Amino acid sequence: MSDRGLHHIEDDLSDTWVEDWAGAGVAEIETLLAKHAAFLSFLEAQES
């Protein structure tokens, strides 16, 4: 069991599992990049 909940084998057998997996990964990367951008904006505001 992962922090995302139970894993069902049916999810791996679906026709779109690669697209679903890649989409989830891209969404996590976008979230991480947004956090970094917000932190950089915070640091720039502190400098001025």
ChimeraX attribute file (.defattr): number of C-alpha atoms within 10 A of each C-alpha:
attribute: neighborCount
match mode: 1-to-1
recipient: residues
	/A:1	7
	/A:2	6
	/A:3	5
	/A:4	6
	/A:5	7
	/A:6	8
	/A:7	10
	/A:8	9
	/A:9	8
	/A:10	8
	/A:11	13
	/A:12	13
	/A:13	10
	/A:14	10
	/A:15	9
	/A:16	10
	/A:17	13
	/A:18	13
	/A:19	10
	/A:20	14
	/A:21	12
	/A:22	11
	/A:23	12
	/A:24	12
	/A:25	12
	/A:26	12
	/A:27	11
	/A:28	12
	/A:29	12
	/A:30	12
	/A:31	12
	/A:32	12
	/A:33	12
	/A:34	12
	/A:35	12
	/A:36	12
	/A:37	12
	/A:38	12
	/A:39	12
	/A:40	12
	/A:41	11
	/A:42	11
	/A:43	11
	/A:44	10
	/A:45	9
	/A:46	8
	/A:47	6
	/A:48	5
